[in-house]
Amino acid sequence: AHTFLQSHNTTAAVCGRCREEFPQKSFYNRVCDNEWNTPIGEAITCGGNAMFRIESFEQVGGFREDLIAGEEPELCLRLRELNWKIHRIDHEMVLHDANMTKFKQWWVRTKRCGYAYAEISALHKNSPRRIWAKETLRALIWSAILPISLIGAIFITPLMLLFLGLYGVHFYKQLKYFKGIASKDAIKTDALKTATLQTIGKFAETQGVFSYWISKLRGTRTNIIEYRSE
């Protein structure tokens, strides 16, 4: 990373391969390991383990300390708005231990992602890059299909239940994707379970989105303890 920064003056941050230290401990740890396996080359963001150019880091004021999650993407957005670049290189960098063994832990983690989507997209609503606006809207849309279908079936026509088939379409696409990304570098996970989590996860993300907006309307900050996944 240091060598790359020395030879690329417009690069603000460099990250490498982050791996789960104990992928065999749980399915959820293996899901995390695949998440860390991001594309090589210029990137939109880095993870929590990266080497930053001090000049660029100080220029944007470093991390925001008031965020529940998403500190790195938010920082990288501000860097890229000043024309700095983020890069991932093809080298091992860090071992990470998610220590996630329960569905509840995964749900809380995903809910926290939804909260971060809503909060950071609101913070940067005027940015032309529109960070996480699409992710926030996508979570809301997918979660809305279920209640709309049920209400429509009761008050309009039972045929409205056909909209529930969209979940099947989404699940199939996810299943196909996770079967396709298996590589020598990735720790293989159960594609069926992963696709299921990705489909269910939209509801957890939406819970996080609503949590942010409720706290915003109340003028209060959500207690970060609620988002710890122990």
C-alpha positions in Angstrom: 0.0 0.0 0.0 2.8 2.4 0.9 4.6 1.7 -2.4 1.4 2.2 -4.3 0.7 5.6 -2.6 4.3 6.7 -3.4 3.8 6.0 -7.1 0.2 7.3 -7.4 0.0 10.9 -6.2 -3.8 11.2 -6.8 -4.6 8.2 -4.6 -5.9 8.9 -1.1 -6.3 5.4 0.3 -5.2 1.9 -0.5 -6.7 -1.3 0.8 -5.9 -5.0 0.2 -7.6 -8.3 0.8 -9.5 -8.5 4.1 -10.2 -12.1 5.2 -12.2 -13.7 8.0 -9.8 -15.3 10.4 -12.3 -18.1 11.4 -14.5 -18.7 8.3 -15.1 -22.3 9.5 -16.7 -21.1 12.7 -20.0 -20.1 11.1 -21.9 -19.6 7.9 -22.2 -15.9 8.8 -18.4 -15.5 9.0 -18.1 -17.0 5.5 -20.7 -14.5 4.2 -18.5 -11.7 5.6 -15.4 -13.1 4.0 -17.1 -13.0 0.6 -18.2 -9.4 1.3 -14.6 -8.5 1.9 -13.6 -9.9 -1.5 -14.1 -6.7 -3.5 -12.8 -6.0 -7.0 -9.2 -5.2 -7.6 -8.4 -1.7 -9.0 -9.9 1.7 -8.5 -12.8 1.6 -6.0 -15.6 3.7 -4.6 -14.7 3.0 -1.0 -12.3 1.0 1.2 -13.1 -0.9 4.3 -12.0 -0.2 7.8 -8.5 -1.4 7.2 -6.6 0.8 4.7 -3.6 3.0 4.4 -4.4 6.7 3.9 -2.4 9.5 2.6 -2.1 12.0 5.5 -2.5 15.0 3.3 -5.8 13.8 1.9 -7.1 12.6 5.3 -6.5 15.9 6.9 -7.8 17.8 4.0 -11.3 16.4 4.5 -11.2 16.4 8.3 -10.9 12.7 8.8 -13.7 10.4 9.9 -17.1 11.7 11.2 -17.3 10.5 14.8 -21.1 10.7 15.0 -22.0 7.9 12.6 -23.3 4.5 13.7 -21.8 2.8 10.6 -20.6 3.6 7.2 -17.7 5.8 8.3 -15.4 4.6 5.5 -17.7 5.1 2.6 -18.7 8.5 3.9 -15.1 9.5 4.2 -14.2 8.1 0.8 -17.1 10.1 -0.8 -15.7 13.3 0.6 -12.2 12.3 -0.7 -13.6 11.5 -4.2 -15.5 14.8 -4.3 -12.1 16.5 -4.1 -10.8 14.2 -7.0 -8.8 11.8 -4.8 -8.9 8.2 -5.7 -9.4 5.0 -3.7 -7.7 1.8 -4.8 -7.7 -1.9 -3.8 -4.5 -3.8 -4.6 -4.2 -7.6 -5.0 -2.4 -8.3 -1.7 -3.3 -9.8 1.7 -3.8 -7.0 4.2 -5.7 -8.1 7.4 -7.4 -10.8 9.2 -10.9 -9.9 10.6 -13.0 -11.7 13.1 -16.7 -10.9 12.7 -17.4 -13.6 15.4 -21.0 -13.8 14.1 -22.6 -17.1 14.9 -26.3 -16.3 15.3 -29.1 -15.0 13.0 -29.9 -12.2 15.4 -26.3 -10.9 15.1 -26.6 -10.9 11.3 -30.0 -9.2 11.5 -28.7 -6.4 13.7 -25.7 -5.9 11.4 -27.9 -5.7 8.4 -30.3 -3.3 10.2 -27.3 -1.1 11.0 -26.5 -1.1 7.3 -30.0 0.2 6.6 -29.6 2.9 9.2 -26.2 3.9 7.6 -27.8 4.0 4.1 -30.5 6.4 5.3 -28.3 8.6 7.4 -25.4 9.0 5.0 -27.6 9.4 1.9 -29.4 12.2 3.8 -26.2 13.8 4.8 -25.0 14.0 1.2 -28.4 14.5 -0.5 -27.0 17.4 -2.5 -24.0 15.5 -3.7 -24.1 14.6 -7.4 -22.8 11.1 -6.5 -25.9 10.4 -4.4 -24.3 7.9 -2.1 -26.6 5.1 -0.9 -29.8 6.8 -2.1 -30.4 3.8 -4.4 -29.7 1.3 -1.7 -32.1 3.1 0.7 -34.9 3.2 -2.0 -34.3 -0.4 -3.0 -34.7 -1.6 0.6 -38.0 0.3 0.9 -39.3 -1.0 -2.4 -38.6 -4.6 -1.7 -40.0 -4.4 1.8 -43.2 -2.6 0.5 -44.1 -5.4 -1.9 -45.3 -7.7 1.0 -47.7 -5.3 2.7 -49.0 -3.9 -0.7 -49.6 -7.4 -1.9 -51.5 -8.5 1.2 -53.6 -5.3 1.4 -54.3 -5.4 -2.3 -55.4 -9.1 -2.0 -57.8 -8.2 0.8 -59.3 -5.0 -0.6 -58.8 -5.3 -4.4 -58.3 -8.8 -5.8 -56.5 -12.0 -4.7 -54.5 -11.6 -7.9 -52.4 -9.0 -6.1 -50.7 -11.9 -4.3 -48.9 -12.5 -7.6 -46.6 -9.6 -6.7 -45.1 -11.9 -4.1 -43.6 -13.7 -7.0 -41.1 -10.8 -7.3 -39.4 -12.2 -4.2 -38.9 -15.4 -6.0 -37.4 -13.5 -9.0 -35.0 -11.6 -6.6 -34.1 -14.9 -4.9 -33.3 -16.6 -8.1 -31.1 -13.7 -9.3 -29.2 -13.7 -6.0 -28.8 -17.5 -6.1 -27.4 -17.3 -9.7 -25.0 -14.5 -8.7 -23.6 -16.2 -5.6 -23.1 -19.4 -7.5 -21.2 -17.4 -10.1 -18.8 -15.5 -7.8 -17.2 -18.5 -6.4 -13.4 -18.2 -7.1 -10.1 -19.6 -5.9 -9.7 -16.5 -3.7 -13.2 -16.6 -2.2 -14.1 -18.9 0.7 -17.1 -20.7 -0.8 -20.4 -20.3 1.0 -23.7 -22.0 0.6 -25.2 -20.0 -2.3 -28.8 -21.1 -1.3 -28.4 -19.7 2.3 -26.7 -16.6 1.1 -29.4 -15.8 -1.5 -32.0 -16.4 1.3 -30.2 -13.9 3.6 -30.0 -11.3 0.9 -33.7 -11.5 0.2 -34.7 -11.4 3.9 -32.1 -8.7 4.5 -34.2 -6.1 2.8 -36.6 -6.1 5.7 -33.7 -5.7 8.2 -32.4 -2.8 6.1 -35.8 -1.2 6.0 -36.0 -1.4 9.8 -32.8 0.5 10.0 -34.0 3.1 7.5 -37.2 3.7 9.6 -35.2 3.8 12.8 -33.0 6.6 11.4 -36.0 8.7 10.2 -37.9 8.2 13.4 -34.9 9.4 15.4 -34.5 12.3 13.0 -38.2 13.4 13.4 -37.8 13.1 17.2 -34.6 15.1 17.1 -32.8 12.4 19.0 -29.8 10.2 18.3 -30.3 6.5 18.1 -28.4 4.7 20.9 -25.5 2.9 19.2 -25.9 0.1 21.8 -29.0 -1.0 20.0 -26.9 -1.8 17.0 -24.2 -3.9 18.6 -24.5 -7.4 17.2 -23.2 -9.4 20.2 
